[in-house]
Amino acid sequence: MTESNKKKKVAFPHMGLIYVAWSAALRKVGVEPFIPPYTSKKTLSLGTKHSPEAICLPYKLILGNFVEALEGGSDYVAMITSPGICRLGEYGKCIQNALHDLGYDARYIELQLYDGIEGMYRFLRELTEKNNPVLFAKAITLAIRKVFLIDDLETKLAYLRAREIKIGDAEKAFNKAVKIVEAEDSLSKLKNAKKLAFAEMDKVKIDTTREILHVDITGEIFLVCDPFSNQNIERELGKMGVEVRKSLTVSSFLKDAIIPKVFKKGETHLERANRLAKPYLMRDIGGDALECVSDVAYANERGIDGIIHISPFTCMPEIMSQNIFPSMRENCEIPILPLIMDEQTGKAGYLTRLEAFVDLMRRRKRKLEIEKKQLTTTTV
C-alpha cells in the first residue's frame, strides 16, 4: 500500500445501507472510505439550496451528501452513473458544476455500473492507480456478497416488523445484525457473520397468529431503497401489521447489470419486466418504468394485498408508468397507492394516506375471504 493511498478518502452518496458494501470494497484495495453523516434534514436542505428547482429528490440528496462529505474532509466523491433515458446520466456533470460553483476543489470519479464487472474493475484501477486483478476480484466479490446479505436481512426485518410483539425490537436486532456484517471484511469470515446476524434477529419475539397484509413496494429505485427519502415507509407499514417486499433492490439490480449471466439463477427482475410489461409497455422508456409496470402484474399474479408506487416529483419515467396503471385494471385488480415525494412532502398527510390504504386492503382481504368461504360452501 502506498502512502498516497493511505491518505485517500473516498465518499459515495447514501442510498439505504449500500455504504456497508462499498466501504468494504474500498478498504480491501487499500483506500479509506469516508462515510458521510447519514442523510438528514440538513442534508436535504443543503442539496435543495444548491439544486435546480425542478430536479428530482435523489439528485438533491446526493448533492447534499457530497457537500457534507467534502466539509468532513473527503478527498474524492464517487458517483454511480449510467446510460439510458434518465437524468441519472446527467447527474455527474451537474454535480461537478454545482460543487465547483460552491468553491469545493473536489476530485470527482464515476462508476459506470452498466459496464458490469469491467466497469467496477476500471473504477478501482483509476482510484488506486494499481492493476491487481486478484485484489480487485476479491474486493468486488466482497461488495456483492455484502449487498445480497444486507438485502436478505432486510427481508427478514420486514417479516419480523409485521409480527413483533414489542414495536422496535426487530429494528434494534437488525441494526445489531448490520454491525456484525459491517465488521467483517474477509470473504472467509462473512459466512459466519451471516449466521451470527440471523441468529441475532431470531431473538425477536413475534406473534405468528396476527393477521398480516402483504404489500409490494415499487417505483424509482433510490426512493424504494432509501428510508430517509421514503420517510421510513417500511417501518410505518410494519407498525400497521404489513409485511413489505421491495420489488427493486440493489441485489436485483446487480443481477441485471453486474453479475455475469453464467452465475445467475432463475429469472432476473429485468427479464421478468420484459415478459410481464409487454401487454402494457412495449419498450424501455427510462428509469425504472418498465420494472414498475411489470411489478404491478407480478404482485397481482401472486395474490398480494396491494402495491405502493413511490416516485420523485418530476420523474418523467415514473409519471409515464403511473399513467399506464389505470389501463392495467382490466387484468390486474390489485389496489395501487401512488406516492410522489419531494422536499415538501409532509409526514402527517403521508401517514394518513398509508393508514387509509391499509384499511382498504384489510377490508378487501376480509371480503374476499368471506366470498371464498361462501363459494366453497355452495360447491360442497
C-alpha positions in Angstrom: 0.0 0.0 0.0 1.4 3.4 -1.0 1.4 6.4 1.2 -0.9 8.3 -1.2 -3.5 5.5 -1.0 -3.4 5.6 2.8 -4.4 9.2 2.7 -7.1 9.0 0.1 -10.6 9.4 1.4 -13.4 8.5 -0.9 -17.1 9.2 -0.3 -20.2 7.7 -2.0 -23.7 9.1 -1.6 -26.1 7.2 0.7 -28.8 5.0 -0.5 -30.1 2.9 2.3 -27.3 0.6 3.6 -25.2 0.5 0.4 -22.3 2.0 2.3 -21.7 -1.3 4.0 -20.8 -2.9 0.7 -18.8 -0.1 -1.0 -16.8 0.8 2.2 -15.7 -2.9 2.5 -14.5 -2.9 -1.2 -12.5 0.3 -0.7 -10.8 -1.0 2.4 -10.0 -4.2 0.6 -8.0 -2.3 -2.0 -6.2 0.0 0.5 -8.4 3.1 0.2 -10.0 4.8 3.1 -13.8 5.1 2.8 -15.3 8.3 4.0 -18.9 7.7 5.1 -20.8 11.0 5.2 -23.3 11.6 8.0 -26.5 9.6 7.2 -29.0 11.6 5.2 -30.9 14.1 7.3 -33.0 17.2 7.0 -29.7 19.2 7.0 -28.5 17.1 4.0 -31.8 17.7 2.2 -31.6 21.4 2.9 -28.0 21.7 1.6 -28.9 19.8 -1.6 -32.1 21.7 -2.2 -30.5 25.1 -1.7 -27.9 24.4 -4.5 -30.1 22.4 -6.9 -32.3 23.4 -9.8 -35.9 23.7 -8.5 -37.3 21.1 -10.9 -34.6 18.4 -10.4 -35.7 15.2 -8.7 -35.3 14.4 -5.0 -32.5 11.8 -5.3 -30.3 14.5 -7.0 -30.8 16.9 -4.1 -30.0 14.3 -1.5 -26.9 13.1 -3.4 -25.6 16.7 -3.7 -26.2 17.2 0.0 -24.3 14.0 0.8 -21.3 15.2 -1.2 -21.3 18.7 0.4 -21.3 17.1 3.9 -18.6 14.6 2.8 -16.3 17.4 1.4 -16.9 19.5 4.5 -15.9 16.5 6.6 -12.6 16.0 4.8 -13.2 13.6 1.9 -10.7 13.8 -1.0 -12.9 12.2 -3.6 -16.6 11.9 -4.3 -17.7 8.9 -6.3 -20.9 8.9 -8.3 -22.7 6.0 -9.9 -23.8 6.8 -13.4 -25.5 5.0 -16.3 -26.6 5.5 -19.9 -30.2 5.4 -20.9 -33.3 7.6 -20.9 -32.9 9.0 -17.4 -31.5 12.1 -15.8 -29.1 9.9 -13.7 -26.7 10.0 -16.7 -26.5 13.8 -16.3 -26.2 13.9 -12.6 -22.4 13.7 -12.7 -21.8 16.8 -14.8 -24.4 18.8 -12.9 -23.0 17.8 -9.5 -19.4 18.6 -10.6 -20.5 22.0 -11.8 -22.5 22.6 -8.5 -19.6 21.7 -6.3 -17.2 23.8 -8.4 -19.6 26.8 -8.1 -19.7 26.3 -4.3 -15.9 26.5 -4.2 -15.0 22.9 -3.5 -11.9 21.5 -5.1 -13.4 18.1 -5.3 -11.8 15.2 -7.2 -14.7 13.5 -8.9 -14.8 9.9 -10.1 -17.5 8.0 -11.8 -18.5 4.3 -11.6 -20.2 3.1 -14.8 -22.4 0.3 -13.3 -23.9 -0.9 -16.6 -20.4 -1.8 -17.8 -20.6 -4.7 -15.3 -17.6 -6.2 -13.6 -15.4 -4.4 -16.2 -16.8 -1.0 -15.1 -16.1 -1.8 -11.4 -12.6 -3.0 -12.2 -11.9 0.1 -14.2 -13.2 2.3 -11.3 -10.9 0.6 -8.7 -7.9 0.8 -11.1 -8.4 4.5 -11.7 -8.9 5.2 -8.0 -5.9 3.2 -6.6 -3.6 3.6 -9.6 -3.0 -0.1 -9.4 -3.7 -3.0 -11.7 -4.2 -6.0 -9.4 -6.8 -8.4 -10.8 -6.7 -10.8 -7.8 -7.2 -8.0 -5.3 -9.9 -6.2 -7.3 -11.8 -9.5 -7.8 -11.8 -10.1 -4.0 -13.0 -6.6 -3.4 -15.8 -6.8 -5.9 -16.9 -10.2 -4.7 -16.9 -9.0 -1.1 -19.1 -6.0 -2.0 -21.5 -8.1 -4.0 -21.9 -10.6 -1.2 -22.5 -7.9 1.4 -25.2 -6.4 -0.8 -27.0 -9.7 -1.0 -26.6 -10.4 2.7 -28.0 -6.9 3.7 -30.9 -7.4 1.4 -31.6 -10.8 2.9 -31.5 -9.2 6.4 -33.9 -6.5 5.3 -36.3 -9.2 4.0 -36.1 -10.8 7.5 -36.7 -7.4 9.1 -39.9 -6.9 7.0 -41.2 -10.3 8.2 -40.4 -9.6 11.9 -41.7 -6.0 11.9 -45.2 -7.0 10.9 -45.3 -9.6 13.7 -43.2 -8.3 16.5 -44.8 -8.2 20.0 -42.9 -5.1 21.1 -42.6 -2.4 18.4 -39.0 -1.5 17.7 -37.4 -4.8 18.7 -37.0 -6.0 15.1 -35.2 -2.9 14.1 -32.9 -3.0 17.1 -31.9 -6.6 16.3 -31.5 -5.6 12.6 -29.1 -2.8 13.5 -27.0 -5.2 15.6 -27.0 -7.7 12.7 -25.8 -5.0 10.3 -22.9 -4.1 12.6 -21.9 -7.8 12.6 -21.8 -7.8 8.8 -20.1 -4.4 8.6 -17.3 -5.5 10.9 -16.2 -8.4 8.6 -14.0 -7.5 5.6 -13.0 -11.1 4.9 -14.7 -13.4 2.5 -13.8 -16.4 4.6 -15.4 -14.9 7.7 -18.5 -13.5 6.0 -20.4 -16.8 6.1 -20.0 -17.0 9.9 -21.1 -13.3 10.2 -24.2 -14.2 8.3 -25.1 -16.9 10.8 -24.5 -14.6 13.7 -26.5 -11.8 12.1 -29.6 -14.0 11.5 -29.2 -15.5 15.0 -29.4 -12.0 16.4 -32.6 -11.4 14.5 -34.1 -14.7 15.5 -34.2 -13.4 19.1 -37.1 -11.1 18.3 -40.3 -12.3 19.9 -43.2 -12.4 17.4 -46.9 -13.2 17.2 -47.4 -15.7 14.4 -51.2 -15.6 14.7 -51.5 -11.9 13.8 -53.5 -11.0 10.7 -50.8 -9.9 8.2 -51.2 -7.9 5.0 -48.6 -8.3 2.2 -47.6 -5.3 0.1 -45.0 -4.8 -2.6 -43.2 -1.5 -3.0 -42.0 -0.4 -6.4 -41.0 2.8 -8.0 -37.8 4.7 -8.5 -35.0 2.6 -7.0 -33.4 5.3 -4.9 -36.7 6.1 -3.2 -37.6 2.5 -2.7 -34.3 1.6 -1.1 -33.6 4.8 1.0 -35.5 5.1 4.3 -35.0 8.9 4.6 -36.3 9.7 1.2 -39.4 7.5 1.5 -40.0 8.6 5.1 -39.4 5.2 6.6 -42.4 3.7 4.8 -41.4 0.1 5.7 -41.3 0.9 9.4 -44.6 2.7 9.3 -46.3 -0.2 7.4 -44.7 -2.7 9.8 -46.4 -1.0 12.7 -49.7 -1.5 10.9 -49.2 -5.2 10.5 -48.0 -5.1 6.9 -45.1 -7.2 5.6 -43.3 -5.3 2.9 -41.5 -6.7 -0.1 -39.3 -4.3 -2.1 -39.6 -5.1 -5.8 -36.5 -3.1 -6.6 -33.4 -3.8 -4.5 -29.7 -3.3 -5.0 -29.2 -7.1 -5.3 -31.8 -7.4 -8.0 -30.1 -4.5 -9.8 -26.7 -6.3 -9.6 -28.2 -9.4 -11.0 -29.2 -7.5 -14.1 -26.3 -5.1 -14.5 -23.2 -6.6 -12.9 -23.3 -10.4 -12.4 -22.3 -12.4 -15.5 -25.2 -14.5 -16.9 -23.4 -17.8 -16.1 -23.7 -17.1 -12.4 -27.4 -16.1 -12.4 -30.1 -18.4 -11.1 -33.6 -18.2 -12.4 -35.4 -15.2 -14.0 -33.9 -11.8 -13.1 -36.0 -8.7 -12.4 -35.3 -7.2 -15.8 -36.1 -10.4 -17.6 -39.4 -10.6 -15.7 -40.1 -7.0 -16.5 -39.6 -7.6 -20.3 -42.0 -10.5 -20.1 -44.8 -9.1 -17.9 -44.8 -5.5 -19.0 -45.3 -6.3 -22.8 -49.1 -6.1 -22.9 -48.9 -2.5 -21.5 -45.5 -1.1 -22.3 -43.6 -2.4 -25.3 -40.1 -0.9 -24.6 -37.9 0.7 -22.0 -38.8 4.4 -21.5 -36.1 5.1 -19.0 -35.6 4.9 -15.2 -37.5 2.0 -13.6 -40.7 2.4 -15.5 -40.6 -0.9 -17.3 -40.0 -2.7 -14.0 -42.7 -0.8 -12.2 -45.4 -1.8 -14.7 -44.3 -5.4 -14.6 -44.2 -5.3 -10.7 -47.9 -4.5 -10.7 -48.7 -7.5 -12.9 -46.4 -9.7 -10.8 -47.9 -8.7 -7.5 -51.4 -9.3 -8.9 -50.3 -12.7 -10.2 -49.1 -13.7 -6.7 -52.3 -12.5 -4.9 -50.6 -9.7 -3.0 -52.9 -7.5 -1.0 -51.6 -4.2 -2.5 -48.8 -2.4 -4.2 -47.3 1.0 -3.4 -45.6 3.0 -6.2 -43.1 5.6 -4.9 -41.6 8.2 -7.3 -39.8 11.5 -7.1 -41.7 14.6 -8.2 -40.9 15.5 -11.9 -39.5 12.0 -12.6 -40.8 11.5 -16.2 -40.4 7.7 -16.5 -42.4 7.2 -13.3 -45.1 9.7 -14.4 -45.4 7.6 -17.5 -45.7 4.3 -15.6 -48.4 5.8 -13.2 -50.4 6.8 -16.3 -50.2 3.1 -17.5 -51.6 1.7 -14.2 -55.3 2.6 -15.0 -55.1 0.6 -18.3 -54.0 -2.5 -16.3 -57.2 -2.6 -14.3 -58.9 -4.9 -16.7 -56.3 -7.7 -15.9 -55.0 -6.5 -12.5 -57.4 -5.9 -9.7 -54.8 -5.2 -7.1 -55.1 -1.9 -5.2 -52.3 0.6 -6.1 -51.2 3.6 -4.0 -49.1 6.1 -5.8 -46.9 8.3 -3.6 -45.0 11.3 -5.1 -42.1 12.5 -2.9 -40.2 15.8 -2.8 -38.7 18.0 -0.1 -42.1 19.4 0.7 -43.8 16.1 1.5 -45.4 16.3 4.9 -45.3 13.4 7.4 -48.9 13.8 8.7 -50.7 13.7 5.3 -48.4 10.9 4.1 -49.3 8.7 7.1 -53.0 9.4 6.7 -52.8 8.1 3.1 -50.9 5.0 4.3 -53.5 4.3 7.0 -56.4 4.7 4.6 -54.7 2.3 2.1 -54.0 -0.3 4.8 -57.7 -0.1 5.9 -58.8 -0.5 2.3 -56.6 -3.6 1.8 -57.7 -5.1 5.1 -61.4 -4.7 4.3 -60.9 -6.0 0.8 -59.0 -9.1 2.1 -61.7 -10.0 4.6 -64.4 -9.5 1.9 -62.5 -11.9 -0.5 -62.1 -14.5 2.3 -65.9 -14.4 3.1 -66.7 -14.8 -0.6 -64.3 -17.7 -0.9 -65.9 -19.4 2.1 -69.4 -18.9 0.6 -68.2 -20.3 -2.7 -66.7 -23.3 -1.0 -69.9 -24.0 1.0 -72.1 -23.6 -2.2 -69.9 -26.0 -4.1 -70.0 -28.7 -1.3 
